[in-house]
Structures are given as structure tokens and as C-alpha cells.
């Protein structure tokens, strides 16, 4: 069963329930964030980067530490282009299934992989998106205790089940609005279509007057949170 029709409902319920997460940006600003989970991938991510380069779009990537270790050169390409980097755990295990020690280790191991590949210090990589969007109040309490920032979503076209490029684009265009935080995937599931999807999507969103920003900018716009390290 595809869950795509339910994600807008989940968003409306969860956003007010967990206000300390980033669910979207400022509804009064015509800015949106393109985010990509599950990478970097040796084939899909470089292809995606060419599209982002062509349209001069800065995106945000939530990485799996195992994938960074497998493709450190690709990770460095992403980082060198100025895209924002966040954490998605080391190997896509659902956070509520991990003990606090295991969760902390997963995040720190991913930060170490990013540092080794990109020389990006751990204190510059503090945004965390839970795999599958699964978290509990305890998860959020731990992330806050460890000085991480939980990042969720507002537009989820369920591209990982590959419903078709046109369907993914249509779902996004139907849901996008000021401050949207859009989730796509450049990993093993969904990454096969991410370049073609993004190639179609970006110019259409630009025509509607949207400006692409990073997750960090959404934090600042939505809640007045300053840039990390400032």
C-alpha cells in the first residue's frame, strides 16, 4: 500500500505535536528546501549534482555513514559545491529500535565518516533526519540532549517506491507551498529516478517563483535559529 496520500495528514498532526522539530519554513516567505536522503550513491548522486549545478540550486543531503564510507569521493563533491549536509544514521536503522548508546554511536560514526571524506567538523553537521521518519519523544529528547537538530518534512512524494517520475513530480507540485521541505532520495531506493525528477521539477518550481534554500536557512527563517557555529 502506498502511503503518499497519508503524509500530508501525518504532517498536520505531527507538526504541532512536536514543535521543536523542523517541519517546514516560514509560510510568509516564498522559499523551499530540496532535500535528499540515503546517499551518497556512486551513480545517482553525481548525476543529480549536474542538475543542481545547471540550475544553481543549493540542496540539503541527509547521509548514511555507510554510504559515505563507500563513496567518499562523491561525498566530497557534494560538500565542495556548498550543499548542506545532515545525518540519517549510519545504516538506516530506525532510531526507536536503537538503545541510546547505539543511536549516539550511529550518529557519531556518521559524523566521523563525513569528516574523513569532507573534512567537515562534527560540530558543523548537527541536523538529523530519522530514517523512515520514525521517532519517539525519547528520540527527540536524546537528540536535543546531544545538541542535534531534528529535521522532518512537509512534502513526501514517496519516490522510494518508484511510482513513476511524472507521479512524483505531480505530487510535489500539488503540495508545495511557501516554506515547503521536500524529501527525495538519491540512494538505492528511489535514486534511479532522482535526476530525471529533479530535472523536471526545478524549472517548474522556479517558474512559480520559489527560491531554493538549505535546511539551515529554513531553521533561521522559521524559528530565528542562527547558523551552526555562529
Residue pairs with C-beta under 8 A, 6 or more apart in sequence:
2 158
2 161
2 163
3 158
4 156
4 157
4 158
4 163
4 171
7 153
7 155
7 156
7 158
8 175
10 133
11 23
11 152
11 153
11 154
11 156
14 21
14 23
14 152
15 21
15 23
15 24
15 152
15 154
18 135
18 137
18 140
18 150
18 152
20 140
20 144
20 150
21 140
21 150
21 151
21 152
22 127
22 149
22 150
22 151
22 152
22 181
22 215
22 218
22 219
22 222
22 223
23 152
23 153
23 154
23 181
24 154
24 179
24 180
24 181
24 218
24 222
25 31
25 32
25 33
25 178
25 179
25 180
25 181
25 213
25 217
25 218
25 221
25 222
26 178
26 179
26 218
26 221
26 222
27 177
27 178
27 179
28 178
29 178
29 179
29 221
30 178
30 209
30 210
30 211
31 178
31 179
31 210
31 211
31 212
31 213
31 217
31 218
31 221
32 176
32 178
32 179
32 180
32 181
32 182
32 205
32 210
32 211
32 212
32 213
33 59
33 60
33 180
33 181
33 182
33 212
33 213
33 214
33 215
33 217
33 218
34 57
34 59
34 60
34 182
34 184
34 198
34 202
34 212
35 59
35 60
35 61
35 62
35 86
35 129
35 151
35 153
35 181
35 182
35 183
35 184
35 215
36 45
36 48
36 59
36 60
36 61
36 62
36 184
36 185
36 186
36 194
37 61
37 62
37 88
37 129
37 183
37 184
37 185
37 186
37 187
38 62
38 64
38 67
38 88
38 92
38 160
38 185
38 186
38 187
38 188
38 189
38 190
38 191
39 45
39 61
39 63
39 64
39 67
39 71
39 74
39 78
39 185
39 186
39 187
39 191
40 61
40 63
40 67
40 68
40 71
40 74
40 75
40 78
40 186
41 67
41 71
41 74
41 186
41 187
41 188
41 191
42 70
42 71
42 74
43 191
44 186
44 187
44 191
44 192
44 194
44 195
45 71
45 74
45 77
45 78
45 186
45 191
46 74
46 77
47 194
47 195
48 186
48 194
48 195
48 198
49 77
49 78
49 81
50 195
51 57
51 195
51 198
51 199
51 202
52 58
52 59
52 81
52 83
52 198
53 81
55 202
55 203
55 206
57 202
57 212
58 81
58 82
58 83
58 84
58 212
58 213
58 214
59 83
59 84
59 212
59 214
60 83
60 84
60 85
60 86
60 127
60 214
60 215
60 216
61 78
61 83
61 84
61 85
61 86
61 186
62 86
62 87
62 88
62 127
62 128
62 129
62 151
63 75
63 85
63 86
63 87
63 88
63 110
63 113
63 114
64 88
64 89
64 90
64 91
64 92
64 110
64 187
65 87
65 89
65 90
65 91
65 106
65 109
65 110
65 111
65 112
65 113
65 114
66 90
66 91
66 113
67 187
68 75
68 110
68 113
68 114
68 117
69 113
69 116
69 117
72 113
72 116
72 117
73 117
75 113
75 114
75 117
75 118
76 117
76 118
78 85
79 85
79 114
79 117
79 118
79 120
80 118
83 214
84 127
84 214
84 215
84 216
85 114
85 118
85 120
85 124
85 125
86 125
86 127
86 128
86 129
86 151
86 215
87 107
87 110
87 111
87 125
87 126
87 127
87 128
87 129
87 148
88 110
88 128
88 129
88 131
89 95
89 106
89 107
89 110
89 130
89 131
90 105
90 106
90 107
90 109
90 110
90 113
91 106
92 131
92 132
93 106
93 131
94 130
94 131
94 132
94 134
95 103
95 130
95 131
95 134
95 135
95 136
95 139
96 134
96 135
96 136
96 138
96 139
98 106
100 142
103 139
103 142
104 142
104 146
107 128
107 146
107 148
108 122
111 122
111 125
112 122
114 120
114 122
114 125
115 121
115 122
123 228
123 229
124 228
124 229
126 147
126 148
126 149
126 228
127 148
127 149
127 151
127 215
127 216
128 143
128 148
128 149
128 150
128 151
129 150
129 151
129 152
129 153
130 139
130 150
133 152
133 153
133 156
135 150
139 150
140 150
143 149
143 150
144 150
149 219
149 225
151 181
151 215
152 181
153 181
153 182
153 183
154 175
154 179
154 180
154 181
154 182
155 171
155 172
155 175
155 176
155 180
155 181
155 182
155 183
156 183
157 167
157 168
157 169
157 171
157 172
157 175
157 182
157 183
157 184
158 168
158 171
159 168
159 184
159 185
159 190
159 193
159 194
159 197
160 185
160 189
160 190
161 189
161 190
162 189
162 190
162 192
162 193
165 193
165 196
165 197
165 200
168 184
168 193
168 197
169 197
169 200
169 201
169 204
172 182
172 201
173 201
173 204
173 205
176 182
176 205
176 208
176 210
179 218
179 221
179 222
181 215
181 218
184 190
184 194
184 197
184 198
185 191
185 194
186 194
202 212
205 212
213 221
216 227
216 228
219 225
220 226
220 227
